[in-house]
Amino acid sequence: MVVTTTISDSDQHLCSTFASRYARTSLPRFKIPKGSMPKDAAYQIVKDELMLDGNPRLNLASFVTTWMEPECDKLIMDSINKNYVDMDEYPVTTELQNRCVNMIAHLFHAPVGDDETAVGVSTVGSSEAIMLAGLAFKRKWQAKRKAQGKPYDQPNIVTGANVQVCWEKFARYFEVELKEVKLREGYYVMDPGEAVEMVDENTICVAAILGSTLSGEFEDVKLLNELLTKKNEETGWDTPIHVDAASGGFIAPFLYPELEWDFRLPLVKSINVSGHKYGLVYAGIGWAIWRNKEDLPDELIFHINYLGADQPTFTLNFSKGSSQVIAQYYQLIRLGHEGYKNIMENCMENARLLKEGMSKMGRFEIISKDIGLPLVAFSLKDSSRYTVFQISESLRRFGWIVPAYTMPPNAEHVAVLRVVIREDFSHSLAERLVSHIQKVVDEMELLPPRASVKEAHVSLDDLHITKGEKQNLKKNIDESEKDICRYWRRISDKKNSGVC
Ligand SMILES: *Cc1c(COP(=O)(O)O)cnc(C)c1O
């Protein structure tokens, strides 16, 4: 037997991973490389590059689950190679999905008997669920208009201007006009009265949000149902309601069981919820639930038989992983009502703790309500010296990711910071965050007033120069503002460390 040793072989076996030629050159970015590389080098290189991503546990921007029990992680890895769509091959997985649909439908008070099968489907997230629910409404409306011999080419949906972007996507992709009820300062959800006023004969549904993404507030679905019922009686229409309970669907049933927002209200025909938000499963699962079979037009359901037996499917995608469905079933039976309630109460408690800490600083106005999602949204009472955007940027230094954004029309002038409290955001992390915000704000107080920057922008408007030149100057002003911030931060860092 002839043994040959090539340079790459020796390189592979002798060099440390970091001294190997694989780690010494820049990584392929545009074309698949010609040759292969050893698995340990590939692992290390990819893992290392990912170190520069933020830490998901400190990502307070997101509602999406970042921690699950190790037992569930194990179930997820065990099923990572199962394609959900192969229902005939993996009938148990399909069965688990159906059980989840039943459980969630019952949680939302769907009118089904105790051992009756509910109507619903697992999706990739609330976005897909909303596309499906929206399509069902569009089809039902079109079918009715056709039967009446009326035009059916101008469908619209009524929502608040605070809707999540997936509604705008639905509207654009599926050619439905989005009629948004505008917000106003101090009121950041859809006003049910104004919404019902906007409803016309072309409205396929009114979409209410249980737990606004921007402020966590619940919209008043009960009042909406009341007002819309009245309008339907007066006009002879039968405009239905969809509830986007992406976050609130797993909060309200456990914390506010008396609150009527779901299928207890007759006009609510479908509800979506994100399994990967307070359903407590990692990213990649949502649920669409319909009140009755009649609310899901049969023509949207496809029957496939090339994987085995006849299988009804109603999804936008074909293949997807099974892990999330299995993990959802695990969470529902592992936690039960009791477990979900405990976790949600704890989240609310930590939100309260944070809110208290923020209020004590005296510089913030808390925008989120006591009843709603476990999040704290707050704005600066005085942003003449510094803005919420600067606070957000400064918090990155400690690893925290806290988003800052402006509210939608007509409250664009209000800019807020938002901290979402998830299961894994503990009491001590909340205390830490408060002390870091305090530190950042104390530093910011040392900044020169922003007025000078504002003045610079204003005098820019008076200059008779081209648009491009103005844009360049504007960039310079913004950059120098950032420089000033950095300068002051350095000074205050030095002060804090006792150097000067
Ligand atoms: C998160 C969210 C969505 C989108 O949900 P995904 O599960 O991320 O697709 C839609 N509506 C609301 C109110 C949300 O909070």
The ligand as a Gaussian input file, in Angstrom:
#p B3LYP/6-31G(d) Opt

LIG

0 1
 C      -45.349000      39.288000      15.628000
 C      -46.638000      39.737000      15.107000
 C      -47.062000      39.369000      13.829000
 C      -46.204000      38.555000      12.913000
 O      -46.031000      37.305000      13.468000
 P      -44.911000      36.255000      13.030000
 O      -45.280000      35.091000      13.888000
 O      -43.601000      36.836000      13.382000
 O      -45.065000      35.998000      11.584000
 C      -48.308000      39.789000      13.419000
 N      -49.084000      40.532000      14.203000
 C      -48.712000      40.918000      15.446000
 C      -49.651000      41.737000      16.284000
 C      -47.463000      40.533000      15.936000
 O      -47.097000      40.917000      17.162000

